[in-house]
């Protein structure tokens, strides 16, 4: 349970090589007193820890990670240290260096081994120039490959062993050392020399590590691209003069000068000029957005046309871009529920493989004839099988193959790499995923509930009709607008705006009260004024029947009609209309084609609600629902076995967004920090909801594919290795390919087009 002392930190964890490593660190952290929750992500190399800082400190967390054999460093508050930016690049450079050194020495080994290999196994007659020279040469050439290029593997295996947490490097170390040791024993026994094979195994292992590091780097490219978007400098006004300063020197309130073609240095508000700005990096929207005085601009977007002056309103970690990066990193640090099964397997995977390897060695030594008979059958079909080797040699070969074929790495990378790529693609398209679990749940959603105002409609209603039952229209509007002066509701603001446009003199109201879901009341010149629904009038003993005919007509046209009464007398009705967002109908139609049932929920009366619903193609309408009633409606749908996504504006819809299986908040501009939602749509249109569901389905498809192949590979490969049908080098190649293929498959997500049909038609 979270307390006021609860704190969350991110710790960079280095030297993790497989899922067994990340599981070990995670278990170690979770056992600490004061740690409430810990998640360790192998793909990102980060641990996210929620802890009670009155019981434990971040330094204690780092010490614990170090104690179990890994290098830990606390990440800076904005998550963007210089080390973090270059870490992936440095990993690739180091992995490449190890790989090329290993192949420089392994290539001569292969060329020297070819005559013996083509002659069938390690044929002594073709071990040029002699068996002794050949054996000594294999030892001399293979030793630097193992103990120089591959020393990091042995160091990792040593640390894991002394901490009683064997990992994938433990398996590689045991396999290569066993094979290399045959190069020594061959001088005084009948065991064949596999020292050269040990070098080949290590070379392929280091090649796999290099390819994996490169592919993982591509998986995290979204964060890197976001980091690179920032402007490096800003031009600001100082005492009437333009001065260029470093971005880090910007202060709140500085007036920035932004010319055509320049990036907006930081989030701000236009105070002079007008232009069009390319906001595609923030929203995924390809069309430039018109900006003029009073409009917000987003840092790192590009000014297209005119010169503008903008006041800096957010800097540093508070900017839109920083928040996006933080959200993406948070999503990548969470776990998808399906990963729990893979985690349970990987926690025991390496110990089980070690047991299988020991069992393989024992069985081959105890029952050599039975196993050799299998090799005789396979020999015509598998070129590397050689049943004529000594029983001890065959036992060692099978054991080494078991050790190097087993790969917990693929299992550990299957889910987080797909989530990394998916969340990055989402950020590039204005879809910000707060929790990784939302990716999994979105694909199961079969009902999608939309709030009306600000979600299906633009949320900026205009006054359309004034029906005065007594007195003049201006007097009716003046009273209604005076009462609404204290209201923050869009409907109230539209009435005030219309009155001011008519030049009406408004009276300051007293005793203003907002009655949730019904309307408002206020005292104006000692008269009690009510503006709102039938329920509001009925609760105050005012009869609305004289305006019912006009109200029915207005509501049938999709307008929101509000009764205006003074004291106990109905004066008339004012109506406002909220226009639909341009893509609402097309997006809802596409969602229906995708198999989802759209439902509209609103506090509006049924006639107005049904008129709006008809115009966008929604058949299921929940009308006259108060904000607190939206939660009950979502619960009712869930009780009927439905998986519900709720799309709302994230303010009055927060409880319903939290109750839904997936909460999707409509954001606009820089308003992205909506805590109640699992997903935030920066663009603020429904096409983004279509894209979010397409992204979820595509990402989870990749996760399922990755997990299937990771499990399938191990289930098939390990038994083949046990019976001696896999050459250790072939086994290592297959192991390396399995890890690389999982990450590569995740990167193929980039080819998936998640744009809605409406957006494709516009481009």
N, C-alpha and C positions, 0 to 999 in steps of 0.2 A: 504493500500500500504506500502511495506517495505521501510525503509529509512536506512541511514547509522547508525542511532541510534537504529535500531531494534535489540532486544535481545530475546533469547528464554530460559526459565528456566523450570525446573521440580520441582514441589512442592508435597511433601508427605502430603496427607490429611487423617487424622484418624477420626474414629467415624462415617463414612458414612455407613448406613445399607441397603439402597435400592436405586433404580434408582431415586426416588424423591429427595434423598440427593444429588446425583451427579449432577442432573439437576439444583438444587438450587444453588450449588457452581458455576457451569458453568455460569448460568445467572448472578450471582452476579459479577463474574470476568469480563464478557463481557460488563457490564454496566459501568465499570471504564474508565475514560478518559485516553487514552494512550494505552489501551489494544486493540491489533489488532485482536487477535484470542485466544480463550481458549477452551481446550478440557479436560474434567474430566472423567477419566476411573474408574468405580466402581470396576471392577475386580482387577485392579492393585493398586487402592487407590492413584492414582497420577493425578495431574493437570499439563498439558503442556500449558504454556502461552507464546504467542508472544506479545511483548509490546515495546513501544518507551521509552527507558530509560531516555530520556530528559524530559519526562512528568510524569513518575511514576517509583517507585523503587520496587525491589523484596520484600522489607519490607512492602510496601503498599499492595502488593498482599496477603502476609501472614496475615496482619491485617484484610483485608476484609474477608478472609476465616474464621478467628477467630470470626469476628463480626456476621457471620451468623450461628455460633454454632458449628464449627468444629475445630480440632486441626491441625495446619499447620506447616511444617518445610521444609525449602529450601533444596533440595538435593545437595550433593557435586558435583563438576564439572565432575567427572568421573562416577557418578551415582552408586558408589559402597561403600557406607558407611557401617560400621559395623552394625549400627542399621538396615539398609535396608536388610542386609543379614539374620538377625535373626528375622525380623519382623513377617514373616509368621509362623515360628515355635512358637513364643511367643503367637500369636493369637490363635493357635490351643491349646496350653497348657491352656490358660485362658478360652477358650470356653469349654474345657473338664472339667475343675474344676467346672464351673457354672452348666454344665449338670449333673455331678455326685451328686452335692449337691442337686439339684432340685429333682432328682429321689430318693435320700435317704429319702426325706420327702414325696414325692408323692406316693411312693410304699405303705406305710401304709394307705394313704388316699384311694387308689384304693381297697385294701383288705377290708377296713372298708365299702366302698360303694357297694361292690359286692352284698351282700344280698338284699339291696334296689333296685339295678339296675336289678337283675334277677327277682325280684317280680313285675317289671313293673314301670318304672320311679322311683321317690323317694317315695316309699310306706311308710307311717308313721308307719304302724304296724311292719315293720321289721327294723326300724332305731334303731339299738341296741346301748346302752341299753334303750335309750329313745330319743325322738326328740330333747330335749334340750341339752342333753349330746352330741348327734351326731352333732348338729349344732355348739356347742361350740368347739368340737374336730376338725371339719372341718376348722373353723376359725383359731385355734391355729396352726394346721399343715400347712395350706396353706400360712399363713402370711410370714414365712421365705422364702418360695419358691418364692413368688412374690417380697418381699421387700428386700431380701438379695441376693439370686441367680439371681433374675431378675431385680435388681436395675439399672443396666446399661441400660436396655430397657426403664425404666421410666425416667431416666436422659436424654436419647436421645430424648424421646417423649417430655419432658419438654422444652428442648432447641429448638426443632423443632417448638413447639407451640408458644413460646415467639417470635420466629423469623418469625412467620406466614408462615411456610413451613412444614406442616404436612407430616410425612413420614410413612413407614411401622410400625415403633415402636409406632407411635401414635395410629394406628389401634389396635395393640396388647395390648397397655396400656389401651385404652378405653374398649376393650372387656373383658380383665381380671379383671379390676377394677369393671366393671358393674356386672360381675359374682360373684366376691368376695363380693360385697356390698349386694348381696342377702343373704349372711350368717348372716348379721346384721339385715336386714329387716324381715327375716323369724321369728324372735322372737316376732314381733308385727304386722304381716300381714299374708295373705294367700300365699305369694310368697314363692316358694320352695327354698331350700338352694343349691346354685351352687358354693359355695366357693371352694369345692374340685375340681370341674370342672375347675375353674380358675387356680388352681395349676397344673392340668393336661395339660391345654393349655400352660402354661408357660414352663412346663417341655419339652413338645414336641417342642415348639418354640426354646428353648435353645439347644435341641438335633439337630434340623435342622440347627441352627447356627454353631454348632460344625462340623457336617458333611459337611456343606457348606465351612467352613474355611479349612477343611482338603482337600476337593476336589479342592478348589481354589489354595491351596498350590501345589497340583500335577500339576495344569494347568501352574504354573510358574516354574516348575522344570527345564526347559531348561536353564533359567538364572542361577539358583543355580548350575547346573552341570557345566556350563561354568565358573562360579566363582571358582569352586573347581578344575578346570583343571590346574591352575597356579602352577608352581614350587614354593616351599617356599624358596629355597636357590639356590645359583649359585657358581660354582667353577671358579675362574678367576686367570689369571697369574699376579703376582705382583713381579717385579724384578727377574723374572726367577723362582719364586716359586708359587705353587698352594695354593690359599687361598680361604676358603669357606666364603661367605658373604650372608647376607639376600637379598632377591630379591629386596627390596626397596633401597638397597645400590648400586645397579648396576648403572654404568654411561655409557653414549655413548662412544664408542671406547674401552671399556673393552674387553679383549680377554677371552672368555668363554671356559672352557674345558668340553666337553660333552662325557661321556663314554657310552657304550652299556647299554640299559635299563633305562637310565636317561632321564628326560624331558629336552627339550631345554628351558633354563630359560626365554629368551626373543627373539624377532625377531633379526636376524643377518645375516651375510654373512660368508660362510666357507672360512677360510684362510689357513687351513692345514688339510690334511686327506680326507678320503672318506668314505661314509657309505650309508645305506638305512634308511629312516625315515618314520615312520607311521604318515601320515598327515590326518587320517580319521576324527579326531575331527574337522578339519578345512574345509575339502572338501567333506567328506562322502565317499571318495575313499578308498576302502579296501586294495588295493595293495600298499606296501611300495614304496617310491619314492627315486631314486638314487640321492645322493648329492656328489658333489666334489668341489674343489676350485672355488670360484666365485659364487657358487649357494646360493640362499637365503634360510634361514631356519625360521620356524615360531615358536614363543614361545608357549610352552605347548604341542608341538608335541613330539613324543617319538623316541629317537635314537635306531635303531635296531641292528646295526652290529659293525662298527669300531669306534674308538675314533676320534673325530674331534675337531679342534679349530675354533671358530667362533667369529667374531667381532660384538659386540652389536650395532645395527643400529637404533633400536626403543625401547623406554622404556616407562613405565607408560601408560598414556591414549592414546599414539600414536601407541601402538602395535596392531597387527592384532586382538588378542583376545578382547582387549578393544573396538576396533572399531565394532567388531561383536556384543558385548553386547550392545553397544550404539545403533546400528541399530535395534536390536531386541526390545529394550525398546522403541525406537522411533516408530516402527511399532505398538507396543502394545498400544501406547498412541494416535494413530490416530483413526479415525472413518471410518467405512465402510458405504457407502452411504445409504444402506438399514436400517441402525440404526436410521436414521433421523426420520422415521415414528414412531419407537418404542419410541424415545425420546419425540416426541410430545404427545404421549399417556401417558407416565409416568409423564409428567409435570403436567397433570390435573387429574391423576389417583386417588390419595389419596383424594383430595377434592370431587371428584365425589362419591367415596365409602362412605365418611362421609355423603353426601347428601342421598345416597341410604339407609344407615343404619338408619338415622333419619326418612326417608320415611317409612322404614319397621316397625319401632316402632309405628309410627302414624297409619299406615294402620291396623296393628294387633289390636291396641286399638280401632280403629273406626269400624272395620268390623271383629270382632272375630269369628262370626258364619261361615262366608264364608271361612276363612282360616282354621278353625278347621275341616270343611267338607273335605278339601283336606287331612288333617292328618288321618281322619277316613278311607278314601280310601287307603291311603298308609300304614296304620298300619299292615295289613297282610303280607306285603312284606318287610318292613323296620323295624328291631327290635327295634331301639332306638326311634322311633316315639311314642309319648304318648299324644293323643288328650285330655286326661282327666285332664291335669294340668290346673291351673287357667289361664284365658286370659292374665293377666299381666305377669305371668311366661313364657308363650309361646311367648309373644311379646319380652321379654328380651332375651330368648334363641335364637330366630330368628335374633335379632339385633346383639347379640354377634357373632353368626355364620357368619353373613355378614362381620363384622369387621375383624374376624381372617382368613376368607377364601380368602379375596382379597390379591393378591400378586404382587406388582409391581417389586419385587426383581427378579423374573424369567425373566421378560421383560428386566430389566437392565443388567442381566448377560448373556442373550442369545447370543449376538454378541461378546462382548469383551473376554469372556472365550474361545470361539472357535478360535478367532483371536490370543489369547495368545498361545494356544496349537499349532495352525498351524504355526505361526512364529517361535516358538521354534523348531518344527520338521524341518522346513526349514533350520534353522541355523545349526542343527545337520547333515544336508545333503548338506551343502555348498550352500544353496539357501537363500540369504539375502534379505528380503522384506523391502524396505524403507518406503512404504506407505501402510496402510491397504486397501485402496481403490483398489490397484492392485489385491488383492485377489478376489474381486468381479468382476472386469473387465476381468481378465484372463479367467474366465469361459465362457464369451461371445465371446471371440476372435474366428474369423473364418478364418482369413488370418494371416500367420506368415511370416514376411519378414526377410531374412537372408542376412547380408553382407557376401561377399565371403572370403576375406583375413582375416585370424585370427579367423574366426568364423566357416565356413565350412572347411576351410583348416587350416593348422598349423600356417600359417603366417611366415614361415621361408623358403622362396624359395631358391633353388640352381640353379646355372648356368648349363644349359644342352646342349646348342648348340651355336656355333659361325659360322655365315655364312659371309665370307669376299668376297665382290664383287670386291674389288681391294686391293692389299697389302696382308699382312699376317694376320692370326688369332690373333697372339700375339700383333701385332700393333693395330689391331681393338680393342682388349680387353684392351690394355694399355690406349688408348685414352678414351674409355668409362669409365673405372675405375677411371682414373685421374679426369674426369669431375664429377663423382659421389662421390668423396671423401668428399665433403661437405654435402652430402645428408643423411637424417635420415630415408629415406624410405626403407622398407625391400628389395624391388627389387634392389635399388641402393647398399645397403650393400652386397647383394649376389654377385653382379658384382665385387665389391672391394675385397671381400673375395676370389673369384676365381682367380683374378689377383695376389693377394699376394701368394696364394698357388702355382701358376706357377712361382713365383720368379721374376715377372715383376717389373721394377722400375717405380714407379708412379711419375707424375709431379704435383706439387701443382697448383691448378687451381685459376684463378682470375675471378672476376665478376660472381660468381656463382649465379644462379637464379632458383628457383623452380617454374614451371608453373603448377598450381594446375590442376590435372586431365589430364595433357598432357605429362609432363616430366620435363627435366632440360636443362639448357644451361650454358656454362662456357667458359672462355677463357684460352687456353692452348698454351703456347709459341706463343702468338699473333694470334692463330687460334681459330675461333668460333666453338665450338663443341656442337652438339645437340644430346640428347639421349631421345627417347620417342615415342609418337604415330604418326600416320599418320597426325592427326590434327596439331601437333607441326611442322611437316615438311611443310605441306601445308601453314600454317600461315607465314612460313619463305621462301616461294617460292622455296621449294626443292621438286623435283618429286620423289615419293616413288615407282613408278610403276616397276622399274627394280628388286625389291625384293619381289613383290607381290606373286609370285608363292611359293617361300620359306616360306614367312610369312603365307600364307594360310595353307601350310602343317603343320607348327609348331603349329598354332592356332587350327587346327583340332585335334591335339594331346593333347589339353588342356594346352598348354604352353603359357606363356605371351611373345610375341615377341616385341622387342624394336628396332626401327631404330636408327642407328648411322650415323650422317652426320657431315662433317667438312666444314665450310663456306657454300658453296652452292652445295656441292657434297655429294651424298649418298655413304658411305663406306661399309655398310653391316648391318647385323641384329644380335643381341644377344637375346637368349631366356632363360627364367628361368621357372622353374616349382615349384609349391607349393603343397606339398603332402596333401592329405585329412587327417583329423583327423580320428582316428580308428573307431569311433562310428557314424560318420556323416550319412552314408547311412542308418544304422539300425534305428537311431533316427528319421530321416526324414520319413522313412517308417512307423514308429509307430505313428508319428504325423498325417500322412495321414489316418491311421486306426482310429484315434481319431476324424476324421471329419474336420481337418484343411487343408487349402490349402497352401503349402509352396511356397514361391516366393524368388528367388535369385536376389540380386541387387549388381552391381559392376561397377567400372569404366573401367573394361577390355573390349576389343573388343568383338563383339557378338560371333564370332566363338569360341574363348577361353572360354567365359562364358558358351556357350551352351554345350561345351564338358565337362566342370566341372559339370554342372547341370545334364547332362545325367548320369554321373558316380554316382551321389547320388540319382537319381530318382526325380529330380525337373523338372516340365514341364513348369513353368512360369518363364521367365528370363527377367530382366531389365538390359540391358548392356549399356556400354559407358555412364554411369550416373556420372556426376561430384558430389563431396560432397554436394554442395548446391542444386543439383537437386534431391537428395534423399528425401528431405523434400517434394518437389512437387509431387514425385511419391507416397509417403505415403498419402498425401492429396488427390490425385486422387483416390486411393483405398477407402479412407474414403468417398469421394463424391459419390462413387458407392454403398454406404450403407454397407461397410465392417467394421468390428471391427478388427483393425490391431495391432498386436504385432510386434515390431521391435527388432531383435537380432543383436547386433553389439559390437564393441570393446570399445565403450564409449569415443573414442577420436575424430576422424573425423566424427563419426556417431552421435555425441551428439545432433545436431539439429533434426535429424530424430528420435532419441530415445525420445526426448521431444515431438515431434509432434504426435508420435504413441499413440494409446489408452493405451498401456502398453509398456514401454521401458525396454528391458532386456539386461543388459550389461554382456559381457563375461569378467570375471576377471581372473587373474592368480596369484597364490601365495599370496602375501600380498597386491596386488593392488585391494582394495575393495571400496575405497572411490570415487565412480563414481557418481557425483552429478546428471547427466542427467537422470539416470535410475531409474525406480521404483523397479526393481529387479536386483540383481547382482548374477551371477553364479560363485562361487569361483573356481569350478573345471575347468572351461574353455572349457567344451565339450558340445555337443548338447544333450546328455542324461540328463543333468541337466535341460535343457529347458523342456524336456518331464516330468521330475519329478515336475518341477514348476507348470505346467498346471494341472497335476494330483493332486498336493497339493491344488491348488486353487479350483478345482472342489469338492474335498473331504471336504475342510474347509467350503466352502459355502453351501454345502449340510447339514452340521451340523448346520450352522447358520439358514437356512430355517427351519429345523426340530425343533430347539429350539424356534424360534419365533412362529411357528405354535402351538406347544404344550402350550407355555406360554399364547398366546391369547385364544386358544381353552379352556384351563383350566378355565380361568376367565369368559369367555362367558357362559360356562355351569354351573360352580360352584356357581356363585353369584345368579342367579335366583333360584337355588335349595335352597340356604340358605334363601332367602327372604320368600319363602313359607313354611319354617320350616322343610324341609326334611333333613337337615344336622345337626347332633349333633355338638355343638361347638368343642368338642375334635376331632371328625372325620374331621371337617373343618380345624383345626390347623394341624393335621397330613397330610392332603392333601396339605395344603399350604407349609409345610416344604418339603414334597416330591417333589413338583413342582420345588422349587429352587435347591434342591440337584440334581434332575434328569437332569436339564439343564446343570449344571457344569459337572456331570458325563458323559453325552452324549458328551460333548466337549472333555473330556479326552479319549473317545473311538476312537478319531482320531488317537491315537497312534497305533491302530491295522491296520490302512490302509497302504498298501504297495505302496509307491509312486515311487519305483525304476523302471527304464525303463527295457524293455525286454532285451536289450543289457547287462545291468549291472547284471540282474538276471542270464543271461547265463554265465557270467564270474565268479560268486561267487560259 
